[in-house]
Every structure is written in structure tokens, then in C-alpha cells.
Amino acid sequence: MAQVDPRLTSPDSVGMSADRLELIAPALQKYVDQGGYAGFTTLVSRRGRLVHSECLGWQDREAGVPVAEDTIYRLYSMTKPIICTALMTLFEEGKFQLVDPVAKWIPAFAATKIAGPGGTLEDQSLLRPMQVRDLMSHTSGLTYDFLEDFPVAEQYRQKRIGNDPTRTLEQFVDEVATLPLAFAPGTRWHYSVGIDVAARLIEVISGQKLGEFLSERLFGPLGMTDTGFGVPESERGRLAAMYGLPDIVGQDMTFTKLAIAFATGDLGRRDVDATYPSDTPDVFQRGGHGLFGTGSDYLRFANMLLTGKAEDGTRILGRKTLELMHTNHLAPALLPYTLGGVAAPGYGFGLGSRVAMDIGQTALAGSVGEFGWSGAAKTYFWVDPVEEIVGVLMTQHMVGFDLPEADFRAVVYQAIED
């Protein structure tokens, strides 16, 4: 039985149909019944008012624990927009510029080479080294362990870049700086650990640990009381179990292995504590993944991206900064960007988020300027500034190749009445 949030306001008051929003639950229930998903949390707001909040399915299917309003999820790459937002609060203070060389703040990157043909190594261009903006827009030349389109990824796997949570953020970034870049910065889009490096910039520029900075600048002001790099022991009973394909950041994992697992029906419950621990928040702090949180907390963050303000009116970011973050930063030659061999037609990329440029090409209902991102365990959010709609979907299904988030979006947009 679906649970309904008692804080809901009338959808009719903001131009949406309550009856049509009721189609969300059956649209997602089929993934629980047939697709191996355990459960979902979904939230929708319009013009800052909550019009939909629902829980369905299981937080822990085997234990018979249903999804609740306070279920905690591993956010995976939905950590990235939070990190980029936090870094941009320092941009607003004039602490750095987007075109600053990363080596200005982390000198080790001045010596980082570019992998050339036949195993050769080349110097970065003195005129166009890796820049801060490259980290947030995924044009830095860095990569990920599980991506296989550049040979340097094998060195990432050998160094266990993505799956050793015992390293501090500083140690993690220092190790990354010793590895060659896959390509010259600024010359292509490629998903990577760049936002982990951006997280380290927060520490270097601010002089604070990443978790402390996020709490001070974002989580505290926004009332995100359940978001952080760990889960207190007393609250771990609220943590959703993981299901789906094998752990994408597991040792020696690649997209090819995940595709084989999908093709052979290798779906089930997964233990990801070894790569995404809930009990070492002082050590396991990252920028590309690592945060835990609830759907309600993430909605508070996403609503701030729409207005620049917390619910109590506290200004977090200025309007022009938000516009800068959520405009396309990629040159035409770099579009459409491609992740794991799958192109994203109609989208550009800003500072930490995709940005819709051509709605027809996206094949999704939405508006030009819509932005958001997703996580490896199928968490998903979007912000539509034109319609003033924010949607958040939480689940824990590792690397699902189906699209519950697209069904969710379709039902939300068909509920607009004005």
C-alpha cells in the first residue's frame, strides 16, 4: 500500500491535477512487480509547494520493511550537483575563477601528463591546462575505473581509484594526479572523477574538511538533516537495501561486465558497504559519490536550485550564478555528449548537471533549460525553471537499463493543467 505525505498541498492551487498525479504510483509499481526494483520514493513540487510525495514498495524486501518518508538512500552521482553548488558559493566570494588552472590550487596536476598514441606521454598545454570549469563539466581528461574507452582506465583499476574508501579525499586526489589524462583538457566530454577533484578544491580553498563545509553552506541552511557522508548507527535501520546489477564501483568492474550481467539476468540483492560505507564519514568523503540522504532532503536542495533560496528565504546562491551553472558549457563539437557509449541528444552540460537544449531531440517532456542528474543506483532529479517544477525519484537499483525515471517525468508533465 502506497504511503502519502501529510504535508501535501493542493495540486490545483499551482495548476496541476491531483487525479492525474495519481498515475505516478501505477507507472512505477510495475517495476516493483516485474523489474526487480524493491521500492521508490517520489516527490514533486511546483512553485515551491509540495504537490506529490509517495512511497511504494520495500526499503528491505527480504525483511519486509516498507519504504517510508524517512528512508535513507545512497545518492551516488547525485552527490555531484551538491558538490558543484558548494564550490560555486566560493566562486561568488571571488575565491577562484572557472578558468583558473587546477594546478594553481593542487600543484601536483601541473605535472600530470596526457596519454598519447602507443603509450607515449605528452605535456599539458601551457595555454590550455586543466581548468576548474573542466572538472565540473567533465572535460578535464580524467576518467572512471569502469569506463573502457581509454587505455588509462586500466591504470585506474590497478590503483583502485574508485573502490578504496579507506583513502581520504586528499589521498584519493593525490593518487589521481599521478595518472595520465585520457585526452587534452577541453577537447571532449567524458564522465570522470573530475568532481572528486572539485571537492578537494573546496577543502584547499576554504581550509575546511568537505563534510564540514557542506554542512555549513548547504545542509544546515537548507534543513537537510539526514544528508551526509555516513549514517549514524542509530539511524541505519532507515537505510535502503541495494538491489540490481553488480556494484559499478566494485573492484575491476567495467561496463562490459555489467552488460553481461544484465544480459544473463544477474539481478539481486547487493552488498555495497565495502565500496560505499555508512560508518566512516570522517574518511570516506568524495565529490563524485558518497553522500547519503532522503528524498525530502534532496527536494529541498533541488528547490534551492530553482530559486537560489532556502525555504526560510535565506539566500544560498545568486540568480546569475545559477544561470551560469545551468547553461550549456560544451562547444558544439563536443555534442551530443556520450556516457558509456550512450549519447544524450538534445542535452548540453553545465557545471555538474545536464542542460536541455532541444526538447525534440531529448525525446522527453520538459522545457529548454531543464537541468538535473542521476545516480548509479537510479536516483534521479530534475528542475524545470520554465514550469517551476522539481521532481525527485529515489530507489536503490544498481545500474538499471530500464527507465522508471522517464515514466515518472511523463506522468508529472501530463498533470499540468494551466
N, C-alpha and C positions, 0 to 999 in steps of 0.2 A: 504494500500500500504506500503510495507516494505521501510524503510529508510536506506540509505547506507552511511557509514562514508567516507568522502572525503580523509581521511588520509591513506587509504589503500595502501599497496604496492602490487606489482605483486606477487601472489602466486607462479607463475612459477619460480621466482627468488630464491625461497627457497624450490623447489622440491615439490610443491603442485599444484593441478589442480583447476583453478578458476571455471571451469564448474562444477566440482564435488562438490565444496563447495557450489554451488547454491542449492544443495539439502537440506541444513540446514533449510531454511525457510519453505518449504512444510512439512518437517518432524515435525516441531513444530506447524505449523498453524493448524493442526488437533486438537491439544489440546485447541486451542482458539475456534475453530469451534464446538467441541464436548465435551471437557473435563472440561469446566468451568474455564479454565485459561484465564486471561484477556490479557496478553501480555508477551513478552520476550525481553531481551537484550542478544545478544550473541557476544562473541569476541574470536578470535583465533589468536595466534601469533606463529611463528616458527623462531627459531634462533634470537629472539628478534625483529622480524619485524611483524607488524600487517598485517595479510592476510585476515581477515574476521571481520567485525563489522556490525551488523544488528539490527534493531529494528522492531518488528512487534506487532500488537495488540494495547491494550489500557493500558495507565497508570491509567486512571479512566474511566471505561466503561460507567458508568451512565452519567458522564459529557461530554463524547465524547472527552476526551483528549488522544491523541495517545502517545505511548511510544516514548521517544526522547533519543538522545545520552546522555543527562544530567539528565535523570530520576534518582531519588534517591530511594534506596531500604533499607529496614531493613535487615541487614545481618544475624541476629540470630546467629547460631553457627559458621558461617564463621568468626565471631569475634575471635574464639578460636585460629586458626593458627596465627593471628596477635599478640595476647597476648603472645603466646609461643615464637614467634620470638623476641618480645620486651624483654622478660625475658632472652632469650639467649644472648642478647647483654651485659647483666650484667655478665653472665657466662663467656663470652670472656674476661671480665676485671678481672676475678678471684674473683668476689664478693661473689660467693657461689659455691657449688658443688652439682651435681644432687643427691648424696646420703646423703646430709645434712638432718637431721630431720626437718620437717616443724616447729616443736616446737622451734627450735633454733631461728627462726625469728618471729613466732607467738606463744608465750608461752602457750596460752590457749589450744592448741592442745596436750600438754603434758598430760592433764587431760582427754582428750576425751576417752571414753570407747568404747568397741566393744560389739554390741548386741549379746548375746548368746542365747541358747535354753531356751524356757519357760520364756522369759522376763528377764533373768539374764544379768548381765553386767560384762565384762572382761576387764582387763588392756591390753593396747598395749604391745607387746614385747619390752623390753629394747634393745634387739639386732636387732630388725627389726620394728621400729616405722614407722609411715607415713613419707615418704621421698619426697623431692622436685620432683624427677622424677615421683613419683606416681601420683602427681597432673596432670601432662601433659599427662601421658599415661593412665589415667583412671583406675589405680589400687590402689587408695587411701583408699577405703572403704566408700567413700561418695556416695551419690545417687542423684536423682532428685525427685521432688514432683510427677510428672506424671507417674513415673515407679512404678510398683506394686509388683515386685518380692521379695521385702524385707519388713518386717513389719515396719521398721523405716521410710519408705516413708510416712506413715500416720502422723508421727510426723512432717515431713517436711510440709505436707499440713496444719496441725494445726497451725504451726508457719508462714505460708505463705512465705516460703523461696524463692520461685520462682516468686512470683507475687506481691511483695510490693516494687514498685520503689521509695518510699519515704525514704527508708533506704540508707545511704551512703554505699560505698563498705566496709568500716571498720565495720560498724554496721552489715551489712549482714554477713561478715565472723565471727564476734564475736558470732552471733546467731548460725551459722552452727557449731561452735566449741563446743557448749553446747549439741549437739545431738549425740547419739551413732553412731558409724560406723556400716555399714551393714555387714562388714566382715573384717578380719585382713588384713592390708595393704600388697600389693604384692601378694596376694593369688588368685586373679581373676581379670578379666577386667569387669568394669561396668561403664557405662556412668554416668557422675555426674557433680556436681558443683565444681569439683577439679580445673578447670581452672579459676574460680572466685577467689579461694584461691590463685592461682598462680598470678593473677592480684594484689591481695593485697600484695603479696611478692614483686612485683615491687615497690609498694609505700614504703614499710618498708625498703627495701634495698637501694633504690635510694633517699629516702627522698622527693620525688615529688608526686603530685597527678597523678593518672593513665593517665588522659587525656593529661596533660602537657607532661608527659614522652613519650607517643605515638606520640604526635605532634613533639617533639624534635628529637626522634630517628628514626621514620619511616615516618610519614605523610609529614613532611616538606621536608626531603631529597628526598623522592620518588615523590613529586609533587602530593600527594593525597589530593587535595584542597577541596574535597567535603566529606571527611570521618571524622567522629567524633561521639560523644555520643549525639548529638542533631542536629537539622536542624534550621538555622537562620529563623526567622519569614519571612523575605523577600524571602526565597527560598522554603518555604513549599508548594508552588504550584507545585514544581517538585517532591514531594513525592508520590510514587505509592500507590494506594489504595490496601487494603488487601482483598483477596477472599479465598474460600476454606472451610475447616472444622473449627470447633470452636477453639478458642485460646488455644494452647497447654500449655501456662503458665497462663491460667486463673485460678481463684480460684477453688480449688477442682477438677481440671481437671485430668483425668487419660487416659492411652492408651485404656482401656476398653470403656470409654465413647466416645473416638474418633472413635474407631472401630464401635460402634453402630451408630454414626452419619454418618460414611461412608456408612454403610450397608443400612441405611434408606434414603440416598440421601440428607443429611443435608448439602448442599453446598450453599455458597452465599457470599455476601459482609460482611466483618467483621471489627469491630472497635476494634483495639488493642492498642489504645492510653493509656488505663488505666494500661496496663502492660508494654508497650514499648513507653514511652512518648518521644516526639521530642522536648519538650520545657523546660527540666530541666537537661541540660548537666552537670551542676556542681554537681548534686546529683546522678543522675542515671548513674553511671559508673560501669560496670561489666566486667567480663572476659569471661563468657560463652556465652553471647549475649549482645546486647545493642548498637553496632555500626550501623551507617547509612553510606551508600556510593553508588557510581556509579559503573557500570561495568568497565568503563575505569580506575577508581582509583584502583579497585581490580586487574585488569590486571597488573598494574604497580607493585603492591605488589607481585603477583604471579611470574612475570618475574624476580623479585629480588631473589625469592627463587630458581630460576634456575641458576643464575649467582653469587649471593651474592652482586650485584651492582645495584645502581640506573641507570636510563637512561643516566645520565651525567658522569657515571663512578665512582661515589662515592661509596666506599666500605661500605656495611651495615653489612654483616656477612662474616666470613671466610669460605672457601670451606670445611674444615674439620668439622666445626660447622654445616653446612648444612647437611653434610653426617651423622653426629651424630643424628640430628633431624629426618632425613628421612630414618632411618634404623629401622627394627623391634626391639622393646624393650620388647616384650612379650615372656615369656617362652613357649615352645611347649604345655605344659599342659593347657595354657590359650587360645589356639586357637582351632577353629575359634572364634573370639570374637562375641558376640551377643548383639544386641541393640533392645529392645522392643520385644524380642522373635525371631528376625530375624537374622540368622547367616550371617557372611561375609566371605564365604570360599575363600581361596586364598590370603587373606589380613592379614597382621600383623598391628601393630600400633606403631607409633613413638612418638615424642613429639608434640602432637597437631594434627596429621594427620594420616590417614590410609596409609599403605605402601603395594604395590602389591608384593607378593612373588611367586605366582604361577598363571600365566595368564590363564591357562586352567581352574583352579578352580574358578577364578573370573567370567568367562563367559562373559568378556568384552574385546574388543580390547584394547591393551595397551602394556606396557613393564614392565618387572621386575624392581622395583624401582620407578614406578609411584606413586605419592602421591597426597593428596588433602583432601577436606572435603566438607560438605554441610551444609545447614541451614534449620530450621524447615519450612520456607516458600518456600522451594525448590530452594533456591540459591545453586550454585554448582560450584566447580572449580577443576581442576586437573593440575598437572605438570608432564610431561614425560621427564626426563633427557636424555633418550636414543635417542628419536626422537626430542628433544629440542622443544617440543610443549607445549603450555599453552592454556587451554580453560576455559572460564568463561561464566556461564549462570545465568542470573538474572530474577526472576519473583517474584510474591507475591501471593503464593497459599499455604495456611496453611496445612501442613502435607498431601500432596498428596501421595496416594498409587500407582499411576502410575509412569512411568519412562521417562519423557521427556529428562532428562539428559543422559540416556543411548542411546536414539536415537541420541541425539546431538553428543555424543562421536563416535558412529558408523559412522556417516556421516563424521566427521572430519578425522578419520583414513583412511577411504576409499579414501580420497582425496590426500593421499601421493603418489607421483609419483616416487621418487628416491629410 
